[in-house]
């Protein structure tokens, strides 16, 4: 029993920091796969936010990199769903190949 406790105490300072290394990236800096966001994704995100505001969701915030953040106010806006549908269609139409 003492050896087990001693083993845990000796390995904890090494294993705990290693477990936390996956949590070190900031928002919008990398995708889930660990690669930086593509310029295309950033461009689409930058165009999507103003489109949402133009379609009635005034509180829709600008993206951080390619990451979109929806505030509580924007989420409760009655125009959110129709704005998303319209802006997604416009984004798809502007993309090469239409998707």
Protein Blocks (a to p, Z undefined) as FASTA:
>chain_A
ZZmmmmmmmmmmmmmmmmmmmmmpcehkacfkopacdfklmmmmmmmmmmmmmnopamlc
cdehjaccddfklmmpmklmmmmmmmmmmmmmmpghhZZ
